[in-house]
Amino acid sequence: MFFLLGFLLLAAACGGPTGQEADAATDETEATQDTFNYYPERFADKKILRYQAPGFEQLTLQQKKLAYYLTQAGLSGRDIIYDQNYRHNLAIRRALEKIVAQYDGDRSTGEWQEVLLYAKQVWFANGIHHHYSNDKFKPGFSRTYFEKLMDAVGANLDPEAMRAIFDPAFDARKIDQSSGDLLANSAVNFYAPDITQAEAEAFYTQMKKGLKDDRVSMGLNSTVIRNANGQLEEAVWKVGGRYSPAIEQIVFWLEKAAGVAENEAQANALKLLTEYYRTGDLAIWDQYNIAWVQATEGDIDYINSFIEVYNDPLGYKGSYESIVQIKDFDASERMAKVSQNAQWFEDNSPILDAHKKKSVTGITYKVVTVAGESGDASPATPIGVNLPNANWIRAEYGSKSVSLGNIINAYAQADGPGMLQEFSHDQEEISRSEQYGALAGKMHTALHEVIGHASGQMEDGVATPKETLKNYASPLEEARADLVALYYIMDPKLVELGLIPSVEVGKAEYDSYLKNGYMLQLRRIEPGKTIEQAHMRDRSMVSHWVIEKAKENGAIEVLQRDGKTFIDIKDYDKARELFGQLLREVQRIKSQGDYEAGKALIEAYGVEVDPAIHAEVLRRAEALDIPPYGGFINPKLAPVMDESGEITDIKVEYPADFTKQMLEYGRDFSFLK
């Protein structure tokens, strides 16, 4: 996936309410872009946005039902991501929901505002750890006050859950890849707390020896536990297994979706997905992914299940997520040119010939309108997705790439010029970004997802990246996709295809990308911390490596002016050559499974933070008062019933109160204990 990091720019004048609680009176349905409030709220380091679902009203009733059932299925698994992120998250979330919904005492005090802020942080992050930094949230209220609130509403937490809230050293980081035992230092709930990294790796090494087909996504859908005999085993996420109450609800809605599918191929994929949920059989998961990739007809599509492995320090376990999509016909037609020319991009790539695919298969690319999201995709959402993740399926059957058009538009509607003005080197850079920045971002996403993730091949006999590259597999894969996009966004081929008006679009993307990776994304890091998140490590590594090499050949200058740092690209063509050189090396590392080289790249350029630059960025950004993170309130698909209970229509409503939606989700879609 390609997560939003470039769309950080939000002027203070565009800000929402500054108080901790949104005005419930704004919970209206708005119809036009001119009056629609894209930015109703902010808190802590986050802005809360909304997105519209244009075109939904033009769908047939059958299509509306399909979108509705898929959205319900997605929300039904919402509890799962909380439990995956940390073993005490669900209990803590439910205590907070009860307090926020039921407490009838004084809500005007500072401590109450801190409790409400903590609840919003937990809802936003799907748990008590920050969704990006992985650090645990620090409560601004006392334990005594929290216990008073729980007593008032009849809530309770066990001693360890209370310790999780109030002891800053206990399970302090959701994911910690800095040193030592990756499992012992990480709070994620994919492995029982007493299981070490060495034990887990030995467990899966042994399991692989017994696989009939070593291509299956081993370990994707299970929690590793210790049985009564002290041996490790998998608690599989399936009907009758772990997470069964939630999965049963997912299956219920997926079966209804299959009944209103647009075509046989779509229905067949949905039936395979429900069978996978029932059995937990990873061979069926592969069958489903093949069927899903091949189901290219129809206007409604979806992502649902345990997919991305970024949250597992060992790279096996898939986080639950759901995205329901409606095709944006006009935009998809324009961008189809990228996938239609995939072989040209592969053939002309700067990577080694041995690592190029001789036949790039079945890439489909669509711009879509999101109708609903859940799990790891919400409230903080990707802006583009390329699936499936299994390399062999991608090689033999192809992949699907989507750009979430209405999400990108919502960011743009709430966007402002503050960060651009502050961090750009000169007016030429500002003007180029104003003219081409939005298109540059869209093209980068398309190239990243369609070409980047689908390019390259493994050398014969090399194991999967999660086995060879381990905890560096994800940042290296994201770097590879970014580098493909960066290399080709300056290529005249894009002008020839009519995708961009000139290579000035590529220059705008180079300006934006290097600023972000070198400086702007540091707004997301606390002073003294290193970079942990995979996408941030990717951008940091690429930017620092290229800038270091470019300073040697005069292509880029990092300069100081009035105590501020600026990046000045002197020669964009030379910069492009460097992106190509790094792409060649990253692809080699992946194709050959070169762990030591991959580790060296990420550790040298992607992890450490220059404290002086960091302090400067925080100081300059603080003056602009722009939250560095954004997430969304989802639209609500509301069925209209006749007297017999039959659905006669589905209406789209646009809630504007984040707290209210989170409480409704907690009430209506809470199936796990």
Secondary structure, 3 states (H helix, E strand, C coil): CEECCCCCCCCHHHCCCCCCCCCHHHCCCCCCCCCCCCCCEEECCEEEEECCCCCHHHCCHHHHHHHHHHHHHHHHCHHHHHHHHCCCHHHHHHHHHHHHHHCCCCCCCHHHHHHHHHHHHHHHHCCCECCCCCEECCCCCCHHHHHHHHHHHCCCCCHHHHHHHHCCCCCCECCCCCCCCCCCCCCCCCECCCCCHHHHHHHHHHHHHCCCCCCCCCCCCEEEEECCCCCEEEEEECCCCECHHHHHHHHHHHHHHHHCCCCHHHHHHHHHHHHHHHHCCHHHHHHHHHHHHHCCCCCEEEEEEECCCCCCCCCCCCCEEEEEEEECHHHHHHHHHHHHCHHHHHHCCCCCHHHCCCCCCCEEEEEEEEEEEEECCCCCCEEEEEECCCHHHHHHHCEEEEEEHHHHHHHHHCCCCHHHHHHCCCHHHHHHHHHHHHHHHHHHHHHHHHHHCCCCCCCCCCCCHHHHCHHHHHHHHHHHHHHHHHHHCCCHHHHHCCCCCCCHHHHHHHHHHHHHHHCHHHHHCCCCCCCCCHHHHHHHHHHHHHHHHHHHHCCEEEEEECCEEEEEECCHHHHHHHHHHHHHHHHHHHHHCCHHHHHHHHHHHHHCCCHHHHHHHHHHHHCCCCCCEEEEECCEEEEEECCCCCEEEEEEECCCCHHHHHHHHHHHCCCCC
